[in-house]
Amino acid sequence: MAVTIRIPTQLRPLAGGNATAVVDATTVGGALANLDAAHPGFSERIFDEAGSLRRFVNVFVDDEDIRFLDGLDTTLPGNATLSIVPAVAGG
């Protein structure tokens, strides 16, 4: 099924400057893998060496944080929107 992925500003150059990408997937992990297949470079920026999401990367399915769902195994409902949201720090 088609999933819309919202891409944060700092990662848009990897997607040709686009704010969104549409991929086919049934899980969050599958959607992110397909995003990287279509636009190489995403995986190394959002995943650590162990294949887990980096601490400062938050991913939401619609308005739900996947950390409170099934993580990368979270099943995507029809017409889902996946948002990649890097944490912001500073002072």
PyMOL commands that set and color helices and strands:
alter all, ss='L'
color gray80, all
select helices_A, chain A and resi 9-15+28-38+42-46+66-68+71-73
alter helices_A, ss='H'
color red, helices_A
select strands_A, chain A and resi 2-6+20-24+57-61+64-65+81-86
alter strands_A, ss='S'
color yellow, strands_A
deselect
rebuild
show_as cartoon
